[in-house]
Amino acid sequence: MTELPKTRPEVAARTQAAIYGAGMFSNSMSDVAAVVLPLWLAGLGYSTVAIGLVVGAKHILPLLFAIHGGAMIDRLGARRVMIAAAVTSAIVLPLFPLYPVLAIIVLLQMVNGFASALSWIGAQALFGRILMGHPDYAGPFAFALRMGSFIGPPIGGLAYDLWGINGGIAVLVVWALLTLVAAWNLPPSRALPSGKQRVGVVDLMPRVADYKAAFRLVGVPAMATVLSITVFRIAASSIQDSFYPVFLTSIGLPATQIGILITISSALAAGAALSIGWMTRRMDALWLLVVSSMGSILFIAVTPLFTAYWMLVVLAAVRGVCMGVSQPLMLSLLVSAAERNEQGLGVSLRTTANRAAAAVTPVTMGLVASVVGLGASFLVMGVVLMGGMAVVGRRVLKGRGRSGTGS
């Protein structure tokens, strides 16, 4: 059905570091926010539905305009777009504690969500275009992503415990500035199209042709399969980003301990990511993606069944391994599904699917929690997501039966 990239390009260490750093800080910003914002909103007295709305709001603009952003990255150059996005995040984030009104919080969340998404799309596009999605680079890239999630949540949780929302926001601003530094050190953006000297308003406007080109990629079997898997996987991650810390707070855990759980998960994910080259030489890549994605869903869904802290540590650790295995596989398989000059579009199509799931899941879970209770909502969502993955797994099995067992 699909193959992992086999040709390993030679890339300068500085360029590798810039790509890894940009991905590390732009991707893990949501992990830091997942500790800070839900706790702040709960402390302000907002309901689970309101918290779900705020968490889901960061996905609205990426859902609508990720394809446009990916097209801009392909057309104008990743570095140029990523610098502008990082600056936007650094400006917007300090406004959160100044305006603790739900409507304004949602608006700020939408803007910052799109800005951080653009940086993350750019890093993934460069992973495909420059690093060619090779497993030798996929492991370190995913390791860097997980290291951001490893160090970010406990720092954000500690800052929140010590200084409240101002401390948590300060950490997020630092993350935005570090994304900017990494983007600044990327290779220069390509020349502007048609000999232009600068980016104009027309270059920033969405184009119907870009959306048509992106959705044509859905017809590629590898793209369709990985998109299906990533939707269910990201839905489980959005549970961790929203109601996971709220539930843990309800059973008496402070923010620092919650951050430690997320850190443990990220640490194991980072270690697992480095084993991808070894694992894919011994196991079918697509089946490995299916199984590890199912594990990432299961071990967040059963959280309310185990309230002892040591058991929560075990669940976080096992889920981290599953996440660490599945993420680099998704990134590498997507690279082979899109042409080199369409890596931005390919990544943005995955981002659109991800954001759709991530925007709907917290709101849906908030509504479910209001009916059956917060703990039971984890189990309900887990059953739904595992059922969806079972359908995808059955399709993969049929495809393997027709085409053999090669990766």
N, C-alpha and C positions, 0 to 999 in steps of 0.2 A: 504493500500500500504506500509506504514511504521509506526513505532511507535517510540516515544521518549524514551530514556532510563529511566527506572523506579527505579533501584537500586542505592541508594546514598552511595558511599563509604566514609569512614572516612579517611581524609587526613590531615596531619600536616599543621598548618598554614604557616610555613616557606616554605614548598613545594608548597602550593597554591600560596604564594606570588612570589616565583621564576618563576613559570609557567606564572602567570599573568604579571609579569614584563618583562619576555622575549618576550611574545606576544605583550605587550604594545609598547616597543621600536623598535622591529624589524618590526612590522606591520606599525607603524606610520612614519617610516623613509621616506617612499614614499610620505606621506602627506607633510612633511617638504620640501622634494626635489621638490614637485609639485609647491611650491611657489618660490623657489630659482632658479632652473635651467631654466624654461621657460623664466623668467624675464631676467636672465643673457644672455641667447641665443638671446632673442629679442633685448637686448641692444647692443649685438655684431653685430646686423644687419642680423641675419640669417632669412630665409624665414619660413613661416608656415610649409612647407613640411620638411625642415631641423629640425625644432623644434619637429614635429611629429616623425621624424626618431629617434632623440635622446631619446625622452620619450619612444618610443616603444622599443628601444634597450635593456632596462633593462629586458625585458621579453624574449629575445631570448634564453639565456642559460637556464633559468628555463623552458621554453617551451620544449627544447630538453632534458634536464637532470634532471628535477624535480623528475621524477620517480626513476632515479638512486639515487638522493639525499635522497628520502624517503626510498628506500631500504637500503641505508647506515645507516640511522637513526634506522631502525628496526634491522639491523644486528650489528652495532657497538655501538649503544647507542646515544641517542639524545644529552646528555651533551657534549660528546666528539666532535661531529660534529658541534654543535652550537658554542662552544668556538673557534674552528678554523675559522668558518665563520665570527664571530664578529671581530676577529683580522684582517682578510682579509679586511673587510670594513674600519676599522680604518686606515689601511695602504693606501688603494686605494683612499679614498675620498680627502685627501689633494692634490692629483695630478691634480684634475680638473682645478683649476685656473692657474696652471703652464703650461698647454698645451691647450690653447683655439683654437685648430684646430679640425674641425668637426670629422675627422676620429679617432683621439685620444679620443675625448670626447665620441664617440660612443663605443669605445673599453672599456674605463673605466666604462661607464654606464653598459655595459654587465657584467663585472666582479663584480661590486658592486651589481648589480641587482641579480645575482645568489647567492652571499654571504648572502645578507639580506633575500632572499627567503628561503635559507636553515635554517636560524634561525627561520623564521616564520613557516616553515613546522615542525620543531622540536617542537615548542611551541604547535602547534595544535595536533601533534601526542601524546604529553604528556597529553594534555587535554583529549584525548580519552583513552589513556592507563592507566593513573593514576586517573583522575577525572571522567572517564567513560562517559563523555559527558552529565552528568546529568544536567537538567535544573537549579537546585539550584546552580551549578557551572557555567553554561553557561552564566547566567546573569552577575555575577561579572567578568567573563573572558571578555565578550564583553564590559562591562563597562570599564575595564582596557584598552582594545584596543582603545576605543573611547577617554579615557582621554589622551592617547598619542597624538591622533589627535587633541584633544582640546587644549593642551598646546603647541604642536610643531609648527604648522603653524604661529601663531602670533609671537612666539619667532624667528622663521626663517625669517619671513617678516620684523620684527623690526631690526634684525641683518643685513639683506640685505640693508634696508634703511639707516642704520647708517654706515656700513663698507663695503658695496658692497658684491661681491661674496666671499671674504675671511671670512666675518662675517657669511654668510649663510652656507658655508662649515664647519666652526667651530662648528656650532650647529649640523650639521649632524655627525661630528666626535664624539661629546658628546653623541649623540644618539647611535652610534655604541659601545662606551665604556660602556654605561649603559646596553646595551644588553649583553655585555661580563660579567658584574657584575652579572646580573640575571642568566645567563647560568652557571656561576661558582658556584652559590648557589643551583643549581638543584641537585637532588639525583645522586649519582655516576652512571656512565654509566655501563651497563652490561659488564660482562667479554667478552673478544674478542673470536670469534668462534675458534674452533679447538685448544684451549689451547694456542693461540698465545700470545706473550708478548707485541707486539706493532703492530700498523697499518702499513701494507706494501703497496707498489704500487699496487699490485694485488687487495687489498681490496678497492682501490679507483677507479678502472676501472669499467665502465658500463657493465652490464651483460644482455644478451638477455632474460634469464629466468625471471629477475625482471620485464622487460617490459611486458612479456607475462602474468605474474601473476597480474600485475596492470590492464591490459586491460581486463582480465577476469572479473574484478569487474564491468565493464560496463554492464555486463549481469544481475547484481542485479537491480531490478526495482527501488528501492529507490535511488541507486547511479545514475542511468541514469536520473531520474527525477530531482534530485537536481543539477546534473551537467548541465543539460539543462538550468535550471533557473539561475544558477550562472554565466554562460557564458554571458547572456544578462545583468545581474546586474553589472558584472565587466566591461563590455564594457561602461556602463554609468559612472562608477567610473573613467575609464581612460580618459573620456572627462573632468571630473573635474581635473584630474591630469595633463592635458596638456593645452587645449585651454581655459578652464574656466578663469584662471588668465590672459591669454593674451587678451581675450575679455574684461574683466573688466578693464584692463589697457587701452585698446583702448577707453573706455568711460570715462577715467579720474580718475580712482580709484588708489591710491597708494598701495604699497605692504602691508602695515600694515592693511589697511581696507580690503584688499582681505583676508589676514590671519584671520581677525576677522570673516568674513563670513564663512570660513571653520571651525573656532572654534565654532561658533554658531551651525553649523550643527553637529559637533562632540559632543557638550554638550547635545543637544537634543537626539542624538543617544545613548549616555551613559545612560541618564535617561530612555529612552524607553527600553533599554536592560534589565534593572533591573525588568521590569514588565513581562518578558517572562514567568516565572513560573505561574503567575496569569492568563495571557492571554491564555496559552495553556491548562489550566484547564477548560476554557470556550469556546474555539474556536478550530476548526480543524487546526492542526499545518501546514499541507501542503498547505491548502488554504490560511492561514495567510502568509505563505512564498510567494506564488504567488502574492497576492494583494500588500504586502509591497514592493516586488521587482519591480512591475509595477510602484508603486509610486516613487521609487528611480530613475527610468528612466524618468518619466514624468516631475518631478520638476527640473531636470537639463536641459532637452531639451527645456523648454519654457523660459529659462533665457533671451534670447535677446528680448523677448516681454515686459519685465519689467525692465527698466533701472533706475528707482528711487531706491535709496539705501534702503529705508524701505521695498520696495517690494522684493528686492534681499534678505533682511534679512528673510522675510516670507518664500520665496522659500527655502532658505538654512535650515530654521528651520523644515519645513515640510519634506523635503528630509532627514534630519537627523533622524527624527522619523522613517521613512520608513527603513533607513539603520540600525538603532538600533534594529528594530524588526526582520529584515530578517537575519542579520549576525548570532546571536546565534542559530536561528532555523536551518540554514544551517549546522553549526558546529555540533549540536547535532544529526541531522538526518543522517549526514555522519558517525558518530561514530557507529550507529546501523547498518549501511550498510556494515561495514568491521569487520573482526575478530580482537580481541585485539592485536594479534601479527602482524597485517597488517595495523595498524593505519597510519604508515608512508607512506605506499603504497597508502592507501585510500586518505590521504591528498594530496599526490603528484599528484595523478590522477586529483583531483580537481584543483590543482595548474597548471597542464599542460593545462587543459581546460581554466582556467582563463587567463593564460599568452598568449594563442593563441588569445583570444579575445582582451586582452589588448595590444598585439603587433600590431594587425591588425588595431584596431580602430583609434589610433592617426594618423597613416599614411593615412588611408582611409579618415579620417576627414580632414586632411591637404590637400589632393587632392580635396575633395569636396569644401573646403573653397576657394581654388585657382580658382574654377569655379564659384560658386554661392555667394561667400563672407563668411566671418567668422560667422556673425550672422545667416544667413540662414542655414549654415551647422549644427548648433545645431538642428534646426527643422527637417532637412532631416534625420540626424542620429536618432533622437527621433522617427520618424515615422517607420523607419526600425526596431529598437529595440522593440518598442511596438508591432509591428506586429509579431515579433518572440515570445514575451511573450504571445500574444493571442493564438498562436498555442499551446504552452506548457499548457496554462490554459485549453484549450479545451481537451487536452489529460488527464489532471488531472481530469476534470469533468467526462469524460468517465470512467476513472478508479474508481472514487468514485461511479458512477452509478452501476458498476459491483460488487464492494466489500463493499458497505455501506459507512458510514460517519465516521467511527472511525479513529483516528489519528495513 
